[in-house]
Amino acid sequence: MIQGINGRGKSTGWILNRLNRPSHLEAEDERETVLSIINGVLKEGDAALLRYTKKYDKADLADPQDMRVTEEEIQEAYDSTSPELVKILERAAERIRRFHARQKTETWLCFDEKDIILGQKVIPMERVGVYVPGGKAAYPSSVLMNVIPARVAGVDEIIMVSPPGGDGRIHPSILAAAKVAGVDHIYRAGGAQAIAALAYGTGTIPKVDKIVGPGNIYVALAKKEVFGHVDIDMIAGPSEIVVVADKSARPSYVAADLMSQAEHDEMAVPVLITDSEEIFASVLQELERQTAKLPSKDIILSSLQHYGACILVDSIEKGIELSNALAPEHLELAVENPMELLARVRHAGAVFLGHYTPEPVGDYMAGPNHVLPTGGTARFFSPLSVEDFVKKSSIIFYGREALRGVYENVADFARMEGLPAHANAMEVRFYKDEDGIPS
């Protein structure tokens, strides 16, 4: 069912070497396909988009304008969604909006020195592209989590792309969520071809400044290839969860939380780390018992068997050390006193504290963003936030007397770097005449 690892008395490196962790960064065959698709969109624009949509999504769109989802379609999808589900979307949206509003930063200026003004101008991006997955399942939560921070940041225009079904339509729940979140334009396009269209623009889909949103391996690789032409949020891999549990944990809760991530994808990574032999054994039993009851059991079993692990360690402190080495997307501290351990956590996309904070509450309703770094990239990436949708410009003002106080230092610094024109740009402001006599 799932690999059991007795890590007691073993080093962190020894344990890590026994884990199987998939990566989207090592996929040469898929990368060749992605490069071909990107080149096709660069050369042919909309014609390539229509061709790839027919090939990969089985949707035969007759004209480039058919890629655009009309306001009438969006309203129809919203109206066809049950009032109860609309209320859930709106409640989730409000909580996400409220959390992200706390992240906003403002333009600031400081006047600490006479005749000098320094500061930073915070500027929202003009146009952002949001990729929303289709295919196996519809994820309206991805719409809310990617669009709302951009809206809070003040982005002028938000473009959404999502792969259509064979009938050429996008799932109604995705369109309903787009209306709740405030998307400006929606296009029926998916895969690497949609990423290329957002990065370079076509006749129908405009070029954006940044692309955000999760997708399959082709989407992840395409985002990697177009980075530099546009900004991206991160290169997302399969979902993952680490549960650090002590003897106070409920095995049924722990097993359920591991399975909640395993059902995302056959390549998802569910890992238990515990110092309790009883929890170790009981969770294994619970996984077998609960998995048998779920309709997604085939996906869960594949994830557990190929990428999952239950790891027994010497202490919870050792468990946190191992978790930091993994830098997981989701970390649950299923322990008696989680706040005491929080300070020890250095690398995790999101941290869920205690026995009644299961990961799905973060996926949908808590408010913090569920677009999180995967594959160990939590060591240097952060969750998607309002900061991802703004850029900053430095502000510098010097009056004449303020510049007089530093111009000689700056000129000497410039000459030390072999840049006499830089030095001259300072000194020329204080010459009386062409002989170079300071005034």
N, C-alpha and C positions, 0 to 999 in steps of 0.2 A: 504493500500500500504506500508507505512513505519510508524513506531512509531513516534509520535510527543511528545516531552517532554518540558513542560514549566518549566525551571529551574531557573527562576527569583526569587530571594530571597531565593533560596535553597542552601544547602551546596554541595560541590563537592561529598561527600560521598552519599548524598541523590540521586544525579543524577546517580552516578555509579551503585547504587543498582537497578536502573531501566533499565540498559543495559543488553543485552544478548550477552555474548562473549564466543564462543566455545573454547574448549581446547583439544589438543591432549594428554595431560598428564593424563586425566581421562577417560580411555577406557579399562576397565579390560577384556572384552570379546575379543577385538581385540588384546590385549597384550598376551592372552593365545594362540591365533592363531599364533602370531609372534614367541613366544617362541618355539612352536612346529615346525615351519618352520626352525628356526635357529638350533635347535637340529637335525633336519633331514639333513641339509646341513653339520653339524659337523660330523655326523656319516657316511653319504653316499656320500658326495662330489658331483661330477658331476651327479651321478645317481639321486640324490634328485633334483638337478637343472633342469634336463630334465623333471622329473615328475611334478614339480611345474609349469614349463613353459607350459606344456600341460594342467594342471588343471586350471591355472588362466589366461593364455594368449591365450589358445586354439591353441597354435603352437606346432606341433608334430615334434620335432627335433630328428632325428634317432641316432645321435652320438654326443658325447661331442664336437668334433671338429666343428660340425655344429653351435655351439654357436659363434664361431669366425667370425666376419665380415671380408671378404677378401679385400685386396687393390683394386681388380678389382671392387667389389661391391661399394666401396666408390667412386672410380673414375666414375663409371657409374652413381651413384646418383648425383655427382657433375655436370657431363656433361648433365644430363637430367633436371637440374634446369635452369630456364630461365636466360639468361645473366643479365637481369635487377635485378633479385633477388640476383644473385651472387654479383653484384656490391653493393647492399644494405648491404648484409652480410659483404662484405669486408670493406665498409665504416664504418659500426658499429664497426667492429673488430678493425679498426685503431683508432677510437676514444676511445674505451675501453682500448686498449693497451697504448695509449698516457697518459690517465688519470692514469692508474695503474703504469706506469713507474715512476711517481712522488712519489709513495709510497715506492720505494725501499730504504732499509737501507743497509749500508755497514759495514763490520768489522772495528772496530776502536781500537786504542791503545792510552793510555795517559802515559806521562813520567813526571808527576807533581812533584814527589818526587825522590830524588836521590836513585838510586839502586833499584827502584820499578817500575814495569811495570804492569798496569792494563788495561783491555779491554774487548771487547765482540766480539766473532766470530759469524757471521751470516751464517748459513748453510741451503741451500735449502733441502727440503725433497727429499728422493730418489724416492718414488713411491706414487702417489695419485690416488684415485678412484673418478670418477665423475659420479653421478647418474643423468640421464636425463629422465624425465617423458615421458610416452607414453599414450596410452589409449584414453581418450576423445579428446586430441589435441596434435599436435606436437609443441615443443617449442625450435626452434633453438637458440633463444636468451639465453636460459639456458645453452646451450653448450658454447656460447661465454663468458658469464659472469662467468662461473666456470672454464673454461679451460685457458683463456687468463691470468688471474692473476697468475695461477700456472706456466704458461710458462714464464711470466715476472720474476717470482721469481727464475727461474732456476731449477725447478723440473726435475729430470732425466727422469722419465717415467710417462705418464698420461694414465690411463686405464679408458675407458668409458663403462658404462653399460646402456642399455635402453630396456624396454620391447618390444618384437616384436608384430606385428599384427598376426592374425590367419594364414596368409600365411608365417609366419616366417621371415618377412622382417621388417626392421626399416625404418621409414618414410624418404624419400629421402632428405627432407630439413634438418633433423637432421644430416644425414651423410655428406651433403654438408657443413654444419656449422662446423662439426668436422674436415673436411679437411682444411677449412679456419683457424680454431683456432689452429690446430696442435696437434690433439690427436694421440697418438702412437698406441693404440690397442682398438678395440671396440668389445663388446660381447652382444649377444641377451639374456638378462636376466633382469628381473624386480622384483619389490616388495621386500618383506623382504628377499626372497631367494638370490637376487642379493647383498643386503647389507651383508648378512652372508658370501657369497662367497668372497667379497672384504675384509671382516674383518679377515677371517680365512684361506682363500685360498682353492682352490680345485685342482684337477689334471689339469684343464684347465685355470681357472681364478686365477691369482696370488694374494697373500696377499698384501695389501697396508698399508701405514703408516697413511693415513687420508682419510676420505670419506666426500665429499661435494656434495651438490645438493639437490633440493627440491623433494618432492614426496607426496604420499597420506598418510593417517594415519598409514598404515602398514609400510611404509618406515620410517616415523618419529619415530615410536615406535622401529623399528629394530635398527635404529641409536642410540637411547637411550640405548638399551640393549647391544650393542657391544662397546659402549664408554668405554675406559680403555684398551681394547685390541687394539683399534686403536683410533686416534683422530677423531673428527667430527667437522663440522662447527657450527651447531646449530640444535635445534629441531624445525623445521619450522611447523607452523600451517596454518590455512586458511589466505588468503590475507586480508588486511585491509587498510582503508584510513580514515583519519580525515581531513575534510576541515573546516578551521576557516575562516569565511567570514564576512566582514563588509558591510555597505550599498553600497560601490563602486563595489561590486561583480556583475557579470552577472549571473542571475539565470540559464540560459541555459548552461553556462559553468560549473557551480557548479554541476548541475544535471548530465551532461555528465560525469564529473570526478567521481562522486559517482558510476555511472553505469559501468564505465570502470573497477572498481575493483569488483563490484557485479557479473559481468559475468564470473569471474574466477571460481567461486564455489558457490554452494547453501549455503555454510557456511561462505562465505566472509562477512566482517564487514564494511559497508559503513556508516560513521557518519558525519553529518553536525553540526557545532557549530557556532551560529551567535548571534549577539546582535541586529539584525534588524528584526522586525516583518514582514516587507515587503519581505525581502529575505527569511525568514522562510516560508511564505505562497507561494511565487512564486516558490521556489524550489520544494515544494510538487506538484504544478501543472505541472512543467516541467518534473518531474520524470514520471508522468502519461503519458504525451504527448510523450516524447521521447522513453520510454520503449515500447510503442505499435508499434513502427516502426522497432524495432531491432529483428533479427532472434534469438538472445540469450535471448529473453524476459522471457522465463520460468525460466531460471537460475537466471536472474536478479531479477525477482519478488520474488522468493523464498528467495534470500539473503536479499532483502529490507524488506520483511515482517517478517522474523525470527530474523535477526541480525542487521538490519539498524536502524538508529535513526536520527531525526532532533531535535536539542536541542536549545532552546532559553535561552540565559544567559543575565546577567545584563550588561556586558561589554566585550570588546575583551580581556582585561587583565584577566577577569574571564575565558574566553574561552581558553586562553593559559594555565592557571592553570589546567583546566579540561583536556586539551590535554596532559599535562605533566603527569597527573595521569594515563591516558590511555597508554602513551608511545607507540604510534602507529607505525606500519611499515612505512606508508607513511603519511606525514603531508603536506597539502597544506595551505599556508597562502595567501588566496584570499582577500587581504586587500590593502588599498591605499598605505601604506608605509611599505611593508613587512620587509625591512632591519632594521627598528626600532624595530620590534618585535623579530627578530632573536635571539638577546641576551637573551631573556626571555625563549627560547626553551631549555629545559634540556634533554628531552627524546623523541627521534624520530629516526627511522631508516634512513630516508632521508627526507629532507625539501625542498619543492618546493615553490619558491617565486614569488608572483604576479599572475596576471590574464592570463599570456601567458606562463606559465610553467606547463602544465598539466602532471600528473603522467606518462602517456605513453611515453613521451619523455625520461624519466629516464629509463623506461623498455628497450628501444631499442637503443637510439642513442646518449644520452648526454655523456656517458662515465663512470660515477660512477656506482658502482655495484648495480644490482637490487636484489641480494640475501641479504635480510634484515631480522632483527629480528622481530618476530611477537608475538602476545599474551601478550604484555606488557614487553617482554624481552629486549626491547630497553633500559630499565633501566640499563642493565648490559652487553648486547651483542652489537656488532658493525656490520656494513656491511661487507660482505666478501671482503678481500683485499689481497694484496701481503703478508702482515704479516702472514696470515693464512697458508702460504705454506713454511715458513722458521722456523727454530728453532735456538736457540742461546746458545752458550757456553761461560761461563765467562773465562777470561784469567787472570792469576795471576803469577807474577814473583817477588821474593824477593832475593836480594843478601845477603851475609852473614852479612854485617854491617847493612843493613836495618832490617834484622830479629833480630839482636842484640837489636835494639831499641825498639822492642815490645814483645820479647819472654817472659819476666817476666809477663807482663800484660796478655798475652794469657794464660800462665800457671796458673796464679791466677784465671782467669775467668773459666778455665776448672775445677779447683778444686772446685770452687763455685758451679758448676753443678754436682759435684761428679764424674768426669771423669779424674782420675789420669793418665791414659795412654795417654790422649790428652796432659796433662801437660808434661809428660815425652818426648813426641815427639818433644816438643819445647826445653826442657832443655838439652836433650842428645846431641844436636848440639853444645853446649857450655861447656860441661864437659871436663876437662883436662884428667881425668882418671875415673876409675870405682867408686872412692869415691865420685863422684858428686861435684868436685870443678870446678866452671866455669872458662873457659880459658879467 
